[in-house]
Amino acid sequence: MKKVKIYSRTGCHLCEIAIDRITSVKEELNFNLEVELIDSSIELQQEYGEQVPVILIDDKVHDYWRVDLDRFTKAIKN
C-alpha cells in the first residue's frame, strides 16, 4: 500500500485544498495518508518554507502547491 504524506502549514489555503482533493480519492485508491504541519519544525520550515503543501508518495516528493488528481492517481497506481 502506498504512503502519502502532505506537509502543510496552519492557515494555508492551498494546503486545505490539496488535503481535500487527496482525501476525496483516498478510499478509491487505497493509500495511507498522513498530514504533518511544518509550523513547529525549524528543519521542515527551512526545507519547504513557502512551497507547501508538499505532497510525498512513499517518501519521495511528488508535487508542490497544487494537486493534479490525474497525475496523482497515476503515481498511486504505479
C-alpha positions as a printed NumPy array, in Angstrom:
array([[  0.   ,   0.   ,   0.   ],
       [  1.334,   3.429,  -0.953],
       [  2.077,   6.014,   1.711],
       [  1.154,   9.657,   1.082],
       [  2.395,  12.466,   3.294],
       [  1.385,  16.1  ,   2.985],
       [  3.494,  18.796,   4.611],
       [  1.216,  21.689,   5.474],
       [  1.086,  24.914,   7.495],
       [ -1.587,  26.317,   9.753],
       [ -3.921,  28.614,   7.815],
       [ -2.614,  27.557,   4.385],
       [ -5.475,  27.771,   1.898],
       [ -3.641,  25.785,  -0.804],
       [ -2.887,  23.105,   1.786],
       [ -6.556,  22.776,   2.676],
       [ -7.477,  22.376,  -0.987],
       [ -4.728,  19.781,  -1.558],
       [ -5.738,  17.789,   1.522],
       [ -9.413,  17.827,   0.46 ],
       [ -8.584,  16.696,  -3.084],
       [ -6.308,  13.882,  -1.958],
       [ -8.747,  12.79 ,   0.753],
       [-11.528,  12.638,  -1.863],
       [ -9.743,   9.767,  -3.67 ],
       [ -8.222,   8.024,  -0.632],
       [-10.873,   5.324,  -0.319],
       [-10.936,   4.635,  -4.054],
       [ -7.133,   4.414,  -4.418],
       [ -6.457,   2.755,  -1.034],
       [ -3.376,   4.532,   0.331],
       [ -2.224,   5.628,   3.771],
       [ -2.401,   9.38 ,   4.343],
       [ -0.536,  11.471,   6.889],
       [ -0.692,  15.257,   7.19 ],
       [  2.143,  16.949,   9.064],
       [  2.263,  20.628,   9.974],
       [  5.7  ,  22.153,   9.477],
       [  4.931,  25.059,  11.841],
       [  6.78 ,  23.562,  14.798],
       [  9.792,  22.201,  12.883],
       [ 12.577,  24.622,  12.008],
       [ 14.161,  21.977,   9.756],
       [ 10.964,  21.415,   7.743],
       [ 10.323,  25.165,   7.541],
       [ 13.824,  25.696,   6.161],
       [ 13.468,  22.825,   3.695],
       [  9.963,  23.55 ,   2.404],
       [  9.17 ,  27.112,   3.545],
       [  6.661,  28.615,   1.145],
       [  6.462,  25.509,  -1.066],
       [  3.648,  23.98 ,   0.988],
       [  1.687,  21.949,   0.502],
       [  4.343,  19.398,  -0.331],
       [  2.969,  16.013,  -1.364],
       [  5.185,  12.965,  -0.934],
       [  4.433,   9.469,  -2.172],
       [  6.455,   6.738,  -0.487],
       [  8.81 ,   9.389,   0.957],
       [  9.582,  10.944,  -2.457],
       [  8.416,  14.444,  -3.354],
       [  5.591,  14.182,  -5.853],
       [  4.312,  17.757,  -6.051],
       [  4.248,  21.238,  -4.543],
       [  1.42 ,  23.794,  -4.137],
       [ -1.379,  22.213,  -6.185],
       [ -2.616,  18.671,  -6.767],
       [ -3.187,  17.382, -10.284],
       [ -5.51 ,  14.475,  -9.486],
       [ -4.839,  12.666, -12.781],
       [ -1.077,  12.772, -12.188],
       [ -1.542,  11.857,  -8.517],
       [ -3.802,   8.91 ,  -9.391],
       [ -1.292,   7.572, -11.93 ],
       [  1.521,   7.826,  -9.372],
       [ -0.512,   5.93 ,  -6.763],
       [ -1.478,   3.188,  -9.225],
       [  2.131,   2.618, -10.352]])
